[in-house]
Amino acid sequence: FFFFFFFQAEDGIRDVERSRGLGDVYKRQVIKKIKLGLDDQGMSVCAVENMRDVTISENCIANNFSLSPLYGMNEFVWDTENSHSLVTISAEKRVALLNDPEFRYRNIFGSKGFMGGSQYWEIIIDSRTQHELKIGVSKTNAKNTSCAFSDLPTGYAYYGLGELRNGGNTTSIKYGKKFRKTGIVGVYLSMDSGTLSFSLNGECFGPAFKDEELKQGPVYPAVALLRVSGVILVTGKPVPSYFKH
């Protein structure tokens, strides 16, 4: 059996726009609802229907919910032990919320450090997010650091200003498009080639980083949140074909 909860844009739920195909689901992004939790086999999966803006319900923080097994079983969740203590992570460990008066980045990490192969996951951004996020991977999952994970040489991030960050917060390389309050960021890590690539709403921007360090594990999924912000983790989906070209 399943229990569902829904995320609604602050100005109300929009009608679902019918898509002509998988690519159009992302190109014409109008999300109506998300279902999160555990399926009847105890596997955590995520179903996302087309949406434009996502506002995370506070209910998801206090309750476990079940969800439609649309995308298969879970591969990792947010790490409640090593993510920053000021970040609230939901019971099913897929939703992360920050409400912090200080202007400091707070890091959250995936529960699994990848040791090889190719990995793909998505980050859905909450519509109340006030400042640009940093999304990517880290070679370390040290808790409660005083800077964004990508300020360290061990961190690699796609920054919401349409830039890349690795080993600092001042040196920038233009990449992709800007994002802040809306969007689905796809993250593709190929440890065989040592490359990290990103997409935004189904538009692939190609390799962002190529580094021998990315061939050696562990490599942890990571997001740096700032002030008021939130994200939803989606795993278990196949790698989109545009990352393989």
HUHU-V49277 format. One record per pair of residues at least 12 apart in sequence whose C-alpha atoms are under 8 Angstrom apart, sorted by the first residue. I is the first residue (numbers start at 1). J is the second residue. D is the distance in whole Angstrom. If there is no record, write none. Layout:
i=(I I)
j=(J J)
d=(D D)
This chain:
i=(1 1 1 2 2 2 2 2 2 3 3 3 4 4 4 4 4 5 5 5 5 5 6 6 6 6 7 7 7 7 7 7 7 8 8 8 8 8 8 8 9 9 9 9 9 10 13 14 14 14 15 16 16 16 16 16 16 17 17 23 25 26 26 27 27 27 29 29 29 29 30 30 30 30 31 31 31 31 31 31 31 32 32 32 32 33 33 33 33 34 34 34 34 35 35 35 35 35 36 36 36 36 36 36 37 37 37 37 37 38 38 38 38 38 39 39 39 39 40 43 43 44 44 44 44 44 45 45 45 45 45 45 45 45 45 45 45 46 46 46 46 46 46 46 47 47 47 47 47 52 52 53 53 53 53 53 54 54 54 54 54 55 55 55 56 56 56 60 60 60 61 61 61 61 61 62 62 63 63 64 64 64 65 71 71 71 72 72 73 73 74 74 75 75 76 76 76 76 77 77 77 77 77 77 77 78 78 78 78 78 78 78 78 78 79 79 79 79 79 80 80 81 82 82 82 82 82 82 83 83 83 83 83 83 83 84 84 84 84 84 84 85 86 86 86 86 87 87 87 94 94 94 95 95 95 95 96 96 96 97 97 97 97 98 98 98 98 98 98 99 99 99 100 100 100 101 102 103 103 104 104 104 104 105 105 105 105 105 105 105 106 106 106 106 106 106 106 106 107 107 107 107 107 107 107 107 107 108 108 108 108 109 109 109 109 109 110 110 110 111 112 112 113 113 113 113 113 114 114 114 114 115 115 115 115 115 116 116 116 116 116 116 117 117 117 118 118 118 118 118 119 119 119 119 120 120 120 120 120 120 120 120 120 121 121 121 121 121 121 121 121 122 122 122 122 122 122 122 123 123 123 123 123 123 123 123 124 124 124 124 124 124 124 124 125 125 125 125 125 125 125 125 126 126 126 126 126 126 127 127 128 128 128 128 129 129 129 129 129 130 130 130 130 130 130 131 131 131 131 131 131 132 132 132 132 132 132 133 133 133 133 133 133 133 134 134 134 134 134 134 134 134 134 135 135 135 135 135 135 136 136 136 136 136 136 136 136 137 137 137 137 137 137 137 137 138 138 138 138 138 138 138 138 139 139 139 139 139 139 140 140 140 140 140 141 148 149 149 149 150 150 150 150 150 151 151 151 151 151 152 152 152 153 153 153 154 154 155 156 158 158 158 159 160 160 160 160 161 161 161 162 162 162 162 162 162 163 163 163 164 175 175 176 176 176 177 183 183 184 184 184 185 185 185 185 186 186 186 186 186 187 188 188 190 191 191 191 192 193 193 194 194 194 194 194 194 194 195 195 195 195 195 195 196 196 196 196 197 197 204 204 206)
j=(39 40 66 39 40 65 66 67 68 65 66 67 35 36 65 66 67 34 35 36 60 65 33 34 35 57 32 33 34 54 55 56 57 32 33 53 54 55 56 57 52 53 54 55 127 55 32 30 32 51 32 30 31 32 49 50 51 30 50 202 50 201 202 201 202 203 50 51 52 201 50 51 52 53 48 49 50 51 52 53 54 49 50 51 52 48 49 50 51 46 47 48 49 47 48 66 67 68 65 66 67 68 92 94 64 65 66 67 92 64 65 66 67 92 66 67 68 69 66 73 74 66 67 73 74 92 67 68 69 70 71 72 73 74 234 235 236 67 68 69 70 71 234 235 67 68 69 70 71 182 183 126 127 181 182 183 124 125 126 127 182 126 127 128 95 126 230 90 91 95 88 89 90 91 95 90 91 90 91 90 91 92 92 235 236 237 236 237 235 236 235 236 235 236 110 111 112 235 92 93 94 110 111 112 233 93 94 95 96 108 109 110 111 233 93 108 109 110 111 93 111 143 108 109 141 142 143 144 107 108 109 141 142 143 144 106 107 108 143 144 145 144 98 99 100 106 99 106 108 232 233 234 230 231 232 233 230 231 232 228 229 230 231 225 226 227 228 229 230 227 228 229 226 227 228 227 227 226 227 146 147 226 227 146 147 148 224 225 226 227 144 145 146 147 148 224 225 226 143 144 145 148 149 222 223 224 225 222 223 224 225 141 220 221 222 223 220 221 222 220 220 221 217 218 219 220 221 217 218 219 220 191 216 217 218 219 190 191 192 215 216 217 190 191 192 188 189 190 191 192 188 189 190 239 186 187 188 189 235 236 237 238 239 186 187 188 233 234 235 236 237 184 185 186 187 233 234 235 184 185 186 187 231 232 233 234 182 183 184 185 231 232 233 234 180 181 182 183 184 230 231 232 181 182 229 230 231 232 181 182 181 228 229 230 180 181 228 229 230 180 181 226 227 228 229 180 181 226 227 228 229 159 160 161 179 180 226 159 160 180 223 224 225 226 148 150 157 158 159 160 223 224 225 157 158 159 222 223 224 155 156 157 158 187 221 222 223 155 156 157 219 220 221 222 223 150 154 155 156 219 220 221 222 154 155 217 218 219 220 154 155 218 219 220 220 224 222 223 224 165 166 167 168 169 165 166 167 168 169 166 167 168 166 167 168 166 167 167 209 175 198 208 178 177 178 179 180 177 178 179 174 175 176 177 178 179 175 176 178 208 205 208 199 200 205 200 200 201 200 201 202 198 199 200 201 198 199 200 201 202 199 239 243 215 214 215 216 215 210 215 209 210 211 212 213 214 215 207 208 209 210 211 214 208 209 210 214 209 243 242 243 243)
d=(8 6 8 7 7 7 5 6 7 5 5 6 6 7 6 6 6 7 6 7 8 7 5 6 6 7 8 5 6 6 5 5 6 7 7 8 6 6 7 8 8 5 5 5 7 7 6 8 6 8 7 7 7 6 8 6 7 7 7 7 6 5 5 6 6 8 6 6 5 7 4 3 4 7 7 5 3 1 5 7 7 6 5 4 7 6 5 7 7 7 6 5 6 5 7 7 5 7 6 6 5 8 8 8 6 4 4 5 6 8 6 4 6 8 5 6 7 6 8 5 6 8 8 6 5 8 7 7 6 7 6 6 5 6 8 7 7 6 7 7 7 6 6 7 7 6 7 5 7 7 8 7 5 8 6 8 8 7 5 5 7 5 5 7 8 6 8 6 7 8 7 7 4 6 8 7 7 8 6 8 5 6 7 8 6 5 5 7 8 6 6 5 6 6 6 6 6 7 8 5 6 6 5 8 7 5 6 8 8 7 6 5 5 8 7 7 6 5 4 8 8 8 7 7 6 6 5 8 6 4 6 8 8 6 7 6 6 6 6 5 8 7 7 8 7 8 8 7 8 6 5 7 7 6 5 6 6 5 7 8 6 4 7 7 7 6 5 5 6 6 5 7 8 5 6 6 6 7 6 7 7 6 7 7 6 5 6 5 5 7 7 8 8 7 7 5 5 6 8 7 8 6 6 7 6 4 6 6 5 6 8 6 6 6 4 7 6 5 6 8 6 8 7 5 5 5 8 6 5 5 6 8 7 4 5 7 8 5 7 7 7 7 6 5 6 7 6 4 6 7 6 5 7 8 7 6 5 6 7 8 7 7 6 6 5 7 7 6 5 7 7 6 6 4 6 6 5 7 6 5 6 8 6 6 5 6 8 6 5 7 5 5 7 8 8 6 5 6 7 6 5 7 6 7 7 5 6 8 4 6 6 7 6 7 7 5 6 4 6 7 7 8 7 6 6 6 8 6 7 8 7 7 5 7 7 5 8 6 5 7 7 6 6 7 8 8 6 6 4 6 6 5 7 5 5 7 6 5 7 8 6 4 6 7 6 5 6 6 5 7 6 5 4 5 8 7 6 4 6 6 5 6 6 5 6 7 6 5 6 7 8 8 7 7 7 6 7 8 7 6 5 6 7 8 7 6 5 4 6 7 4 6 6 4 7 7 7 7 8 8 7 8 8 8 5 5 6 7 5 7 6 5 5 5 4 7 5 7 8 7 7 7 8 8 6 8 7 6 6 5 8 7 6 5 6 5 5 6 8 8 7 8 7 8 6 4 7 6 8 7 8 5 5 6 7 5 5 6 7 5 4 7 7 6 5 7 8 7 8 7 7 7)
